[in-house]
Amino acid sequence: METGTLKTIVTVLLGVCGLWIIIIFFRREFHNLGRVVLVAVLLGGAFFFLQRTSLERITFDAVRRSLFPAKAQDWEYTVEESQWRGEPYTIYIFADLGPRLELKLSRDTKSLDIVNIEPVNVALRYLGLPPVKTGTRELSAITGSVADANSYRWDDYPYAPLIIERGTCHTKSEVETYHCIATLRFRSK
C-alpha cells in the first residue's frame, strides 16, 4: 500500500478515536476509555512511523526490515583490477562467506532469478558502490548459453555492466548452505 494512502487512513482513524473519547466523556462510559486510549496510542505510533519513514510502499516485510534492520556484515574480499574484453574492470572476489543472495525459481523453472534486490544493495553499499534499481534474470536464461549460468548482469548500472557471479557458501557454525555473491565485476570508474 502507498505510504500517502496509509497516512490518510491512519489520520481518519485517529480522528474517529478522538470522537470516540469525546462520546465516552459525555455518556460517562469510562469503562471503555482504556480500549480507546490503547487504540489511539497504537494508531499514533503508526502515524509517527509513517511520518518518519522513507519507504514509498508499505509492506509487512519492508516495515520489519525498517524496524529491525539486519546486523551489519563484515565480509572478507580482495579487489583486482584487470582487463575484460579490452576494457578496465574492477573485480571484488569474496572469501568463503560472501553476501547472501535471495533467489527465486523462474516461471520456466530453468533459472534462479534475483527478484529481491535488497541483499545485493546491502553488499554494494558495504563496498561503497551505488545500488541497483531492479532485479534481473540469470544470464543463461537471457543468452541461452550454459557458460552464463550462475551469472547476473545489470546493463543500466552507473558503471555498466555490473556482473555478479553466484556461488554456494557454507557456514560451519550453523551448518547452513546458501547462495551468495562469489564475485562482483564492473567497469572501472
VODONU-803786 format. One record per residue (C-alpha): residue in three letters; x, y, z; residue number from 0. Coordinates in Angstrom, 1 decimal, always signed. Layout:
N
<pt type="ALA" px="X" py="Y" pz="Z" seq="NUM"/>
...
REM end
This chain:
189
<pt type="MET" px="+0.0" py="+0.0" pz="+0.0" seq="0"/>
<pt type="GLU" px="+1.2" py="+3.5" pz="-0.8" seq="1"/>
<pt type="THR" px="+2.6" py="+5.5" pz="+2.2" seq="2"/>
<pt type="GLY" px="+0.4" py="+8.5" pz="+1.5" seq="3"/>
<pt type="THR" px="-2.8" py="+6.5" pz="+1.4" seq="4"/>
<pt type="LEU" px="-1.9" py="+4.7" pz="+4.6" seq="5"/>
<pt type="LYS" px="-1.2" py="+8.1" pz="+6.3" seq="6"/>
<pt type="THR" px="-4.7" py="+9.3" pz="+5.3" seq="7"/>
<pt type="ILE" px="-6.3" py="+6.2" pz="+6.7" seq="8"/>
<pt type="VAL" px="-4.4" py="+6.4" pz="+10.0" seq="9"/>
<pt type="THR" px="-5.3" py="+10.1" pz="+10.3" seq="10"/>
<pt type="VAL" px="-9.0" py="+9.4" pz="+9.8" seq="11"/>
<pt type="LEU" px="-8.9" py="+6.6" pz="+12.3" seq="12"/>
<pt type="LEU" px="-7.2" py="+8.9" pz="+14.8" seq="13"/>
<pt type="GLY" px="-10.0" py="+11.4" pz="+14.3" seq="14"/>
<pt type="VAL" px="-12.5" py="+8.6" pz="+14.9" seq="15"/>
<pt type="CYS" px="-10.7" py="+7.8" pz="+18.2" seq="16"/>
<pt type="GLY" px="-10.9" py="+11.4" pz="+19.2" seq="17"/>
<pt type="LEU" px="-14.6" py="+11.5" pz="+18.6" seq="18"/>
<pt type="TRP" px="-15.0" py="+8.2" pz="+20.5" seq="19"/>
<pt type="ILE" px="-13.2" py="+9.7" pz="+23.5" seq="20"/>
<pt type="ILE" px="-15.5" py="+12.7" pz="+23.5" seq="21"/>
<pt type="ILE" px="-18.6" py="+10.5" pz="+23.3" seq="22"/>
<pt type="ILE" px="-17.2" py="+8.4" pz="+26.2" seq="23"/>
<pt type="PHE" px="-16.9" py="+11.5" pz="+28.4" seq="24"/>
<pt type="PHE" px="-20.4" py="+12.8" pz="+27.5" seq="25"/>
<pt type="ARG" px="-22.0" py="+9.4" pz="+28.1" seq="26"/>
<pt type="ARG" px="-19.8" py="+8.7" pz="+31.2" seq="27"/>
<pt type="GLU" px="-18.9" py="+5.3" pz="+29.9" seq="28"/>
<pt type="PHE" px="-15.4" py="+5.3" pz="+31.4" seq="29"/>
<pt type="HIS" px="-15.1" py="+1.5" pz="+31.3" seq="30"/>
<pt type="ASN" px="-14.4" py="+1.8" pz="+27.5" seq="31"/>
<pt type="LEU" px="-11.7" py="+4.5" pz="+28.0" seq="32"/>
<pt type="GLY" px="-8.8" py="+2.1" pz="+28.3" seq="33"/>
<pt type="ARG" px="-9.6" py="+0.4" pz="+24.9" seq="34"/>
<pt type="VAL" px="-9.9" py="+3.7" pz="+23.1" seq="35"/>
<pt type="VAL" px="-6.6" py="+5.0" pz="+24.6" seq="36"/>
<pt type="LEU" px="-4.8" py="+1.8" pz="+23.6" seq="37"/>
<pt type="VAL" px="-6.1" py="+2.0" pz="+20.0" seq="38"/>
<pt type="ALA" px="-5.2" py="+5.7" pz="+19.9" seq="39"/>
<pt type="VAL" px="-1.7" py="+5.0" pz="+21.1" seq="40"/>
<pt type="LEU" px="-1.2" py="+2.3" pz="+18.5" seq="41"/>
<pt type="LEU" px="-2.6" py="+4.5" pz="+15.7" seq="42"/>
<pt type="GLY" px="-0.4" py="+7.4" pz="+17.0" seq="43"/>
<pt type="GLY" px="+2.7" py="+5.1" pz="+16.8" seq="44"/>
<pt type="ALA" px="+1.7" py="+4.0" pz="+13.3" seq="45"/>
<pt type="PHE" px="+1.3" py="+7.7" pz="+12.3" seq="46"/>
<pt type="PHE" px="+4.7" py="+8.6" pz="+13.8" seq="47"/>
<pt type="PHE" px="+6.3" py="+5.8" pz="+11.9" seq="48"/>
<pt type="LEU" px="+4.6" py="+6.8" pz="+8.6" seq="49"/>
<pt type="GLN" px="+5.7" py="+10.4" pz="+9.1" seq="50"/>
<pt type="ARG" px="+9.4" py="+9.4" pz="+9.6" seq="51"/>
<pt type="THR" px="+9.7" py="+6.6" pz="+7.1" seq="52"/>
<pt type="SER" px="+11.4" py="+6.9" pz="+3.7" seq="53"/>
<pt type="LEU" px="+9.5" py="+3.9" pz="+2.3" seq="54"/>
<pt type="GLU" px="+7.3" py="+4.6" pz="-0.7" seq="55"/>
<pt type="ARG" px="+5.3" py="+1.4" pz="-0.4" seq="56"/>
<pt type="ILE" px="+4.4" py="-0.2" pz="+2.9" seq="57"/>
<pt type="THR" px="+4.6" py="-4.0" pz="+3.2" seq="58"/>
<pt type="PHE" px="+5.0" py="-6.2" pz="+6.2" seq="59"/>
<pt type="ASP" px="+8.5" py="-7.2" pz="+5.1" seq="60"/>
<pt type="ALA" px="+9.5" py="-3.6" pz="+4.5" seq="61"/>
<pt type="VAL" px="+8.3" py="-2.5" pz="+7.9" seq="62"/>
<pt type="ARG" px="+10.0" py="-5.4" pz="+9.6" seq="63"/>
<pt type="ARG" px="+13.3" py="-4.5" pz="+7.8" seq="64"/>
<pt type="SER" px="+12.9" py="-0.9" pz="+8.8" seq="65"/>
<pt type="LEU" px="+12.1" py="-1.5" pz="+12.5" seq="66"/>
<pt type="PHE" px="+14.6" py="-4.4" pz="+12.9" seq="67"/>
<pt type="PRO" px="+17.4" py="-4.0" pz="+10.4" seq="68"/>
<pt type="ALA" px="+19.8" py="-6.9" pz="+9.9" seq="69"/>
<pt type="LYS" px="+23.1" py="-6.7" pz="+11.8" seq="70"/>
<pt type="ALA" px="+26.0" py="-5.3" pz="+9.8" seq="71"/>
<pt type="GLN" px="+28.0" py="-7.9" pz="+7.9" seq="72"/>
<pt type="ASP" px="+31.8" py="-7.9" pz="+7.7" seq="73"/>
<pt type="TRP" px="+32.7" py="-9.8" pz="+4.5" seq="74"/>
<pt type="GLU" px="+36.3" py="-10.6" pz="+3.5" seq="75"/>
<pt type="TYR" px="+37.2" py="-9.8" pz="-0.1" seq="76"/>
<pt type="THR" px="+40.0" py="-9.0" pz="-2.4" seq="77"/>
<pt type="VAL" px="+40.0" py="-6.4" pz="-5.1" seq="78"/>
<pt type="GLU" px="+41.6" py="-6.9" pz="-8.5" seq="79"/>
<pt type="GLU" px="+42.0" py="-4.6" pz="-11.4" seq="80"/>
<pt type="SER" px="+42.0" py="-6.3" pz="-14.8" seq="81"/>
<pt type="GLN" px="+41.1" py="-6.2" pz="-18.4" seq="82"/>
<pt type="TRP" px="+38.0" py="-7.8" pz="-19.7" seq="83"/>
<pt type="ARG" px="+37.0" py="-7.6" pz="-23.4" seq="84"/>
<pt type="GLY" px="+39.5" py="-4.8" pz="-23.8" seq="85"/>
<pt type="GLU" px="+38.2" py="-2.6" pz="-21.0" seq="86"/>
<pt type="PRO" px="+39.4" py="-2.0" pz="-17.5" seq="87"/>
<pt type="TYR" px="+37.3" py="-3.7" pz="-14.9" seq="88"/>
<pt type="THR" px="+37.3" py="-3.9" pz="-11.1" seq="89"/>
<pt type="ILE" px="+36.6" py="-7.3" pz="-9.6" seq="90"/>
<pt type="TYR" px="+35.6" py="-7.9" pz="-6.0" seq="91"/>
<pt type="ILE" px="+36.3" py="-11.5" pz="-5.0" seq="92"/>
<pt type="PHE" px="+34.6" py="-12.6" pz="-1.8" seq="93"/>
<pt type="ALA" px="+36.1" py="-15.2" pz="+0.5" seq="94"/>
<pt type="ASP" px="+34.3" py="-18.2" pz="+1.9" seq="95"/>
<pt type="LEU" px="+31.2" py="-16.4" pz="+3.2" seq="96"/>
<pt type="GLY" px="+30.1" py="-13.8" pz="+0.7" seq="97"/>
<pt type="PRO" px="+26.9" py="-11.7" pz="+0.8" seq="98"/>
<pt type="ARG" px="+23.7" py="-13.8" pz="+0.8" seq="99"/>
<pt type="LEU" px="+21.5" py="-13.8" pz="-2.3" seq="100"/>
<pt type="GLU" px="+17.8" py="-14.3" pz="-2.3" seq="101"/>
<pt type="LEU" px="+16.8" py="-16.1" pz="-5.5" seq="102"/>
<pt type="LYS" px="+13.5" py="-17.2" pz="-7.0" seq="103"/>
<pt type="LEU" px="+12.9" py="-20.0" pz="-9.4" seq="104"/>
<pt type="SER" px="+11.8" py="-18.6" pz="-12.8" seq="105"/>
<pt type="ARG" px="+8.4" py="-19.5" pz="-14.3" seq="106"/>
<pt type="ASP" px="+10.0" py="-21.9" pz="-16.7" seq="107"/>
<pt type="THR" px="+11.9" py="-23.5" pz="-13.8" seq="108"/>
<pt type="LYS" px="+15.2" py="-23.3" pz="-15.7" seq="109"/>
<pt type="SER" px="+16.9" py="-20.5" pz="-13.9" seq="110"/>
<pt type="LEU" px="+17.2" py="-18.8" pz="-10.5" seq="111"/>
<pt type="ASP" px="+16.4" py="-15.0" pz="-10.7" seq="112"/>
<pt type="ILE" px="+17.2" py="-12.1" pz="-8.4" seq="113"/>
<pt type="VAL" px="+13.8" py="-10.6" pz="-7.5" seq="114"/>
<pt type="ASN" px="+14.6" py="-9.1" pz="-4.1" seq="115"/>
<pt type="ILE" px="+17.4" py="-6.6" pz="-4.7" seq="116"/>
<pt type="GLU" px="+17.9" py="-5.6" pz="-1.1" seq="117"/>
<pt type="PRO" px="+20.7" py="-8.2" pz="-0.3" seq="118"/>
<pt type="VAL" px="+22.5" py="-7.1" pz="-3.5" seq="119"/>
<pt type="ASN" px="+22.2" py="-3.4" pz="-2.5" seq="120"/>
<pt type="VAL" px="+23.4" py="-4.2" pz="+1.1" seq="121"/>
<pt type="ALA" px="+26.6" py="-5.7" pz="-0.4" seq="122"/>
<pt type="LEU" px="+27.0" py="-2.8" pz="-2.9" seq="123"/>
<pt type="ARG" px="+26.6" py="-0.2" pz="-0.1" seq="124"/>
<pt type="TYR" px="+29.2" py="-2.1" pz="+2.0" seq="125"/>
<pt type="LEU" px="+31.6" py="-1.8" pz="-0.9" seq="126"/>
<pt type="GLY" px="+30.8" py="+1.9" pz="-1.3" seq="127"/>
<pt type="LEU" px="+29.1" py="+1.4" pz="-4.7" seq="128"/>
<pt type="PRO" px="+25.7" py="+2.7" pz="-6.0" seq="129"/>
<pt type="PRO" px="+22.7" py="+0.4" pz="-5.6" seq="130"/>
<pt type="VAL" px="+20.9" py="-1.4" pz="-8.4" seq="131"/>
<pt type="LYS" px="+17.3" py="-0.4" pz="-9.1" seq="132"/>
<pt type="THR" px="+15.7" py="-3.7" pz="-10.3" seq="133"/>
<pt type="GLY" px="+16.2" py="-7.4" pz="-10.1" seq="134"/>
<pt type="THR" px="+17.4" py="-9.4" pz="-13.1" seq="135"/>
<pt type="ARG" px="+17.2" py="-12.9" pz="-14.6" seq="136"/>
<pt type="GLU" px="+20.0" py="-15.3" pz="-14.6" seq="137"/>
<pt type="LEU" px="+22.2" py="-14.5" pz="-17.6" seq="138"/>
<pt type="SER" px="+22.0" py="-18.0" pz="-19.1" seq="139"/>
<pt type="ALA" px="+18.2" py="-17.6" pz="-19.3" seq="140"/>
<pt type="ILE" px="+18.7" py="-14.5" pz="-21.4" seq="141"/>
<pt type="THR" px="+21.6" py="-15.6" pz="-23.6" seq="142"/>
<pt type="GLY" px="+20.8" py="-19.3" pz="-23.8" seq="143"/>
<pt type="SER" px="+24.4" py="-20.1" pz="-23.1" seq="144"/>
<pt type="VAL" px="+25.3" py="-22.6" pz="-20.4" seq="145"/>
<pt type="ALA" px="+28.6" py="-20.7" pz="-19.9" seq="146"/>
<pt type="ASP" px="+26.5" py="-17.8" pz="-18.4" seq="147"/>
<pt type="ALA" px="+24.9" py="-20.0" pz="-15.7" seq="148"/>
<pt type="ASN" px="+25.3" py="-18.5" pz="-12.2" seq="149"/>
<pt type="SER" px="+25.8" py="-15.0" pz="-13.5" seq="150"/>
<pt type="TYR" px="+23.6" py="-11.9" pz="-13.3" seq="151"/>
<pt type="ARG" px="+24.0" py="-8.7" pz="-15.4" seq="152"/>
<pt type="TRP" px="+22.8" py="-5.2" pz="-15.0" seq="153"/>
<pt type="ASP" px="+23.3" py="-3.0" pz="-18.1" seq="154"/>
<pt type="ASP" px="+21.6" py="+0.1" pz="-16.5" seq="155"/>
<pt type="TYR" px="+24.2" py="+0.3" pz="-13.7" seq="156"/>
<pt type="PRO" px="+26.2" py="+3.5" pz="-13.4" seq="157"/>
<pt type="TYR" px="+29.4" py="+1.6" pz="-14.1" seq="158"/>
<pt type="ALA" px="+27.7" py="-0.7" pz="-16.6" seq="159"/>
<pt type="PRO" px="+27.8" py="-3.6" pz="-16.9" seq="160"/>
<pt type="LEU" px="+27.6" py="-4.9" pz="-13.4" seq="161"/>
<pt type="ILE" px="+28.1" py="-8.7" pz="-13.4" seq="162"/>
<pt type="ILE" px="+27.6" py="-10.8" pz="-10.3" seq="163"/>
<pt type="GLU" px="+28.6" py="-14.4" pz="-10.2" seq="164"/>
<pt type="ARG" px="+26.8" py="-16.7" pz="-7.8" seq="165"/>
<pt type="GLY" px="+28.4" py="-19.2" pz="-5.5" seq="166"/>
<pt type="THR" px="+27.5" py="-21.5" pz="-2.7" seq="167"/>
<pt type="CYS" px="+28.5" py="-20.6" pz="+0.8" seq="168"/>
<pt type="HIS" px="+28.7" py="-22.9" pz="+3.8" seq="169"/>
<pt type="THR" px="+28.6" py="-21.7" pz="+7.4" seq="170"/>
<pt type="LYS" px="+30.3" py="-24.1" pz="+9.7" seq="171"/>
<pt type="SER" px="+28.8" py="-22.8" pz="+13.0" seq="172"/>
<pt type="GLU" px="+25.2" py="-23.2" pz="+11.8" seq="173"/>
<pt type="VAL" px="+25.7" py="-26.0" pz="+9.3" seq="174"/>
<pt type="GLU" px="+23.9" py="-24.0" pz="+6.6" seq="175"/>
<pt type="THR" px="+24.3" py="-23.7" pz="+2.9" seq="176"/>
<pt type="TYR" px="+23.1" py="-20.7" pz="+0.9" seq="177"/>
<pt type="HIS" px="+23.5" py="-18.9" pz="-2.4" seq="178"/>
<pt type="CYS" px="+26.0" py="-16.0" pz="-2.1" seq="179"/>
<pt type="ILE" px="+27.9" py="-13.5" pz="-4.2" seq="180"/>
<pt type="ALA" px="+31.2" py="-15.0" pz="-5.3" seq="181"/>
<pt type="THR" px="+32.5" py="-12.2" pz="-7.5" seq="182"/>
<pt type="LEU" px="+31.3" py="-8.8" pz="-8.4" seq="183"/>
<pt type="ARG" px="+32.6" py="-7.2" pz="-11.6" seq="184"/>
<pt type="PHE" px="+32.0" py="-3.7" pz="-13.2" seq="185"/>
<pt type="ARG" px="+33.7" py="-1.3" pz="-15.5" seq="186"/>
<pt type="SER" px="+36.4" py="+0.7" pz="-13.6" seq="187"/>
<pt type="LYS" px="+35.4" py="+4.3" pz="-12.6" seq="188"/>
REM end
